[in-house]
Amino acid sequence: MTKGNIVFLLINFALPLLAGNIFQQMYNTVDSFVVGNFVGKEALAAIGATTMLINTLVGFFTGFSTGGSILISQYFGSGNKDAVSKVSHTMILSTVIIGVVFSFAGIFLNRIMLRAINTPLDVIDQAADYLHIYFEGLVFLMLYNMASGILRAVGDSKRPLYFLIISSVLNVVLDLVFVIVLKQGIKGVAYATLISQAISSALVLILLFRTKECYGLKFSLLRIDWQSFKKILSYGLPGGLQLSITFLSNTFVQGYINKFGSDAIAGWTSFSKIDNFCLLPMQSVSLSVTTFVGQNYGASLIDRAKKGVSISGLISMAISACVAFPAFFFAEPLISIFNRESGVVYYGTYFLKVASFFYIIRCLNQVYAGAMRGFGNAIIPMVVLLSSFVVFRQAYLAFTTHLTESFFPVALAYPIGWAVCSTAMVISYVIFIKKYRCTSLNERLMSYNDI
């Protein structure tokens, strides 16, 4: 990442990430497709009711893993192999511990959480079954994300993709077997996801244990280096808190949607699956720029890092424009993939058409948040994202739904939040660059020592 054509490097790194994200997104999307077409709209709504709750717990860990990846990319860029090894082993062991804790929390609290977001009675039992099984295998999902994050931090985005393709294809096959052949209903898709995630995590861990590179793993070195752990937290905790609080806030948004009944929930679920795919190119560019900035920042190539941020913004906007048009004009057939009942299609199409207008500006908050994290500042993105996605969005919903019972303000809640966030994130990045001038990693560490 520190040498060569910037556009080529960013695209070459982002494309495997995009493919990997698509296959990873296939897990829940295939679940929704299978239950929506072979079980019923209540089962589809049940998966939708669990999505925000799952993301709330997983979001914290995702931020944690991002902190470790940023730290590895900086150490790798500066050539500090011992530090890379310590962080890698600390990340994996702490993942196992945190994953077990999150699994038990999700298993024992699932019904309480589902009731808290007004999940309808015709949905709650199936939602609880799905959540229970999903959380049983949560540690596998976390291990895969953490281990593949280590590889991405050193510039390898291809091998995690290969493993993910294998597990995603397996997930499709198992979904069909458990639901159509064995008649397991929503429990079947949950078991299929668990098994597939276990295999993907095993494959990438085997790779890390077999490699001789500095980021490779050894059982004898598996311990938590507390100094590395503190640094991971300093980078990852703000992002983890931001994601978990944002997703927790989204569960209350889910509560507003739940009031409109199972058709609205199923429509929202169908929309969210399409929307997640639309978001993937933006997320892939964001992850790419985080690694690019982190490695160049570690190598003290500040101007190159800032140039990469500008190029990433342009690439992301161009891709988002290409995504927005088909999302709007083909909204109804896209939603119909998951369920063809008129009420479900109506609500899902409504959501997707409103959201697609905002995709082009939405991408900017992803890119510039990733850039600032690559420079080692996770606080500013956290504050901006929480202010936009939590404070503003909840205030907006409370105000608008008090004035009217129309569905439109609820459908507009997410897009308006994206627009506010992107505007604030770009302004924050410009101020950040001018005020701190993004001095090199060594200079910043010296200033910390002086303090």
N, C-alpha and C positions, 0 to 999 in steps of 0.2 A: 504493500500500500504506500510505501514511502518513495517509490520510483516508478516512472512510466507515465503513460497517458492517463489523466484523471478520469475522463469520461469512460474510457475502456475499462479501467479498473473498477469503477463504481458499478457499471452495468454488468460486467463479468461476475462481480461478487453478488450483486443483487438478484440476478436471474436464478441461480440455484436456490437462494433464499426464497424467492417468490414461488418457485416450484415446490419447495419443501413446505412452505406455508399453505399452499393450495392443498397438498396431500394431507397435511395435518388438519386443515379445516374440513377435509372430507369425513373425518371421524363423526362429528356431530351432524354434518349435513346428510350423510348417508343414513344415520340414525333417524333423522327427521323424515327423509324421503320414504324409508321403509315403513315406519309406523304410520305416516300420513296416508300411505296408499294401501297398506295391508292390515293395519290395526284400527285406525279411526282418528277423527279429529281430536277426541279427548286425549288420546295418547300423544298426539302432536303437540297439543296445548300443554301437556304435562312436561314434555321436554323443554318447551319454551319457558315454563314457570320455574324450571331449575337452573336455567342458563345464568342468570344474574347472581344467584347464590353461589354457584360453582366458581364463577369469575371473581367474586368477592374474596374468597379464600385463596384461590390460585393467584390472583392479582398481586397479593403481598409477596408471594414467593417469586413471581416473575420479576418484580422490581429488584428483589434480592439477587437473583441470578444475573440480571443486567449489570448490577454493581460489580459483581465478580468478573464479568466479561470485559467491562471497561478497564478494570484494573489490570487484567491479563494483557489486553491490547496495548496498554501504555508500557508495561514492563517488557513485553515482547518487542515493542518498537525501540525501546532503549537498550535492548540486549541483556537484560537482567534475568538470566535463566533460573537462578536459584529462587528468585521471588515468584516467577511464573509457576514453578513446581509447588511451592508452598501454598499459593493461592488455589491452584487446581485441586490439591488434596483437601484443603480446607473446605472448598466449595462442595465437593462430593460427599464428604462425611456429614457436614452440616445439613445437606439436602436430605439425607436419610432420616436424621433426627427430626427436622422440621416437618418432613413429609408424613411421618408416623403421627405426630401431634395433630396436624391438620386432618388426617384421615379419621382419627377418633372424634375430633370435634365435629366434622361433617356428618359422621354416622349418628351420633347421639343428639345432634341439634337440628336434624333436617326437618322434622315435622313442626318444630317451634318456629323455624325460619319461614317455612311455607305458610303457616297461619298468619305470620306477621305481615306478609305482603298480600293478604286477602285472596289467596289461591282458592278458586271455586271448589265446592265439595265434590263435583263430578270429575275433578282433575287430581285432587290432593293425594289420593292413595297411590295412583300410578307414579306421580311425581316423587313421592317418598321412596317407592321401590327403586326407581331409577337412581336417585341420589345415593341411596344406601350402597348399591353395588359400585357406582362410580367412585365413591370415596374409598371403597376397599382397595381400589387400584390406583389411588391418587399418587402414591409415592413413585410409581413407574413413570407416570407423566412428568413428574418433577425431575426425576433422574435423567430422562431423555433430554428435557429442555436444558438442564444444567450442563450435561456432558456435551451436547451439541453446541451450547454457548461457548464452551472452552475452545472447541475447534473453530468456530466462527471468529473468535477473538484473535486467533493467529492466522486468519485468512483462508481457512478451509471451510467453504460452504457447500462443497459437493458431496463429500462422503456421508454426512448426516442425511442428505437428500436421498441417497440410494437406499439407506436403511428405512427411511420413512415411506418410500414407495412400496417397499416389500410389506411393511406392516399395514399400510393403507389398503392395498389390494386384499390382504388377508382379512381386514375389517369388513370390507364389502361382502366377501364370501361368507364370513361368519354371521353377519347380519341376516343374510338371506337364509342361511341354514337354521339359525336359532328361531327366526320369526316365521318363515314360510313352512319349513319342514318340521321343526320341533314344536311350533306353536307356543313359544315362550313369551310372546308379546313384548312389552316394553323392557321386561327383564332381559330378554334375549339380546337386544341391541346394547344394553349396558354391559353384559358379559362379553360380547364381541369387542367392545371398546377396551375393556380391561385386558383381555388376552393380547390384543394387538399392541397396546401401549407397553405391555410387559416385554414383548419381543423387540420392539424398537429400542427400548432402553437397554436391553441386554446386548444388542448388537453394537451400539455406540460405546458402551462401557468396555466390551471386549476389545474394541479398537484402541481405546485409550490405555488399557492395561498392556496391550501388546506393543505399542509404539515405543521407540527409544528416544523420542524427542523430549525436550525439556518440559513439555506440558503433559507427558505421559504419566500414568498412575502406577503405583506399586503398593501392595497391601502393607508392606512394612513401613511405609511413609504416611499411611492414612491416619492423620491426626489433625486436630484443629489448632492451627497456629493463630494465637489470639491477636497478635499484631495485625496479621493479614485479615482476620475476621473483623476487626474493628474498622479497617479500611474498606472492606467490602460493605459493611453496614453504612459507613459514611457516604459511599456512592449509591448503594442500593436501597437503604431505608427510606429516603425521601420518595424515590420512585415507587417502592413497595407500598408505602402508606398512601401515596397518591392514587395508585391503581385500586387498592382495596377499598379506600374511602369512596372513590368514584363509582366502583361497582356496587358498593353498599348503597350509595345514593341512587344508583340505577334500579335497585330493587324497589325503591319507593316509587320511581317512575313506572315500574312494572305494576305497582299497586294501582296507579291511575288507569292503566290499560286493562287490568283485571276487572275493573268495575263495568266494563262494556261487554263482559261475557266471554264464553269459550271461543266464539268466532273471532273476536278481536285478538285473543291470546294466540290462537293458531295462526291468524294472519300476521301478527307481530313476529311469531316464530319463523314463519316462512320468509318474511321480509328480512329478518336479522341474518338468516343464512345467506341470502343473496348479498346483503350489505357487507357481511364479513368478507366475502370474496372480493367485493369492490374495494374494500379497504386494504387488501393484501399487497397490491403494488406499492401503495404509500408506505406501509409498514416495512416492506422489504428495502425500499430506498432509505428509510429512516435508520434501520439496522445497519445498512451499508455505510451510511455517513457517520454513524457512531464509531464503527470500527476504523474507518478511514481517518477520522479526526483523532481518535485515540492513539493510533499508531504514529501519525505524523506529529501529534503533540508530544508523544514520548520521545520522538527523534528530534524535537525542537524545530520542526519545519512548519512554523506557524502560518506563514503566508500561503503555503500549499494547502494546509488544513482549511483555511478560510475560503480559498478558491473552490475547494471541493464542496463546501456547504452551498455556495451560490449555484454551482452546477447541479447539485442534487435537487435544489428547489425548482429549477427549470425542468429537470427530467420528471420530477414528481407531478408538476402541474400538467405537463403534456400527457402523461399517462392517465391522470385523473380525468382529463377532458375526453380521452378515448373511452373511458369506462362510463362516464356520465350519460352519454347519448344513448347507447343501447339499454342502459338501466331504465331510462325514462320511456323510450318508445316500445320496449318489449317487456314492460313491467308485468302486465297481466299473464302472458304465457310463462314467464319466469316463476311467478307465484304459483301458477297452476301445476307446476312440477310436483309440489309438495302435497297439495290437496285441491280438489276441483269444486268443493262446495261453494256456492255463490257468496255466502257471508265471509268465508275465509279469504276468498279471492278478492273481494271488495276491500276489506281492511288491509290486506297485504299490499295490494296495488296502490292504495292510497298512501301508505307509508313510503313505498319505494319511489313514487313519483315526486313526492315532496322532498325527500332526502337527496335525490339525484341532482337537484338544482345547486346543492351546496358542496358537491364533491371536489370541485376545483380549488375552492378556498380551504376546504377541510385538510388537504394534504400538507399545508404549510405548518400547522401545529405539530405534525409528526416529524417533519424534517428538522425544524429548528429546535425542537425539544431534544431530538437525538444528537444534534450538533453540540448543544450545550453540555449534555451528559458526556460526550466524547472529550470535551475540554475539562471535564472533572467537576462541573457545577450541576448538581442534581436538584438543588434547592429552588432555583428560579423556575424550571419546568414544573416542579411539584406545586409551587404557589399558583402559577398561572393556570394549570390544569384543574386544580381543586377549586379555584375561584370561578372558573368558567363552567366546569362540568358538575359541580356540586352546589356551590352557593348561588350562582346565577340561575342555573337550571331549576333548582327547587323553588327559588323565589318566583321565577317566571311561572311555573306550574301552579303554585299556590295562588298567585294573583289571577291568572287567566281562567283557571277552572272555577274560581269564585265568581267570576263575572258571567261565565257561560257554561253550558253543559255540552257544547259542541265538541266533536272529536278532533277538529282541526288544530286547536292549540296544543293538544297532547302530541299529535303527529309532528308538530313544528318544534317541539322541545329539544330534540337532539340536534337538528340542523342549526337552529339559532345558537345553541351552545358551541357548535363547531366554529361558526363564524366569529363569535366573540373570542374564543380561544385562539384562533389563528391570528387575528388582529393583534391581540395582546402579546402572543408569542414572538411575532416578528419584531414588534417594538422592543420587547425585552431583550431579544438577541442583539439588536443594533446597539442598545444602551450597554449591554454586557461587553461587547467587542470594544466600544469606545472607552469605557471606564477602566476595564482591566487590561485591555490590549492583549489579552491572552498570552502572557509571557510564557516561556518554556517551562516544562515540568520541573526541571532542576531549579530554575529561578523561583518558582512558586514554593517548592519545598524548602528552599533557603529562607524565604520570607516567613514561612510557618515556624521554622526553627528560631528565627530572630524574635518572633512574637512569644 
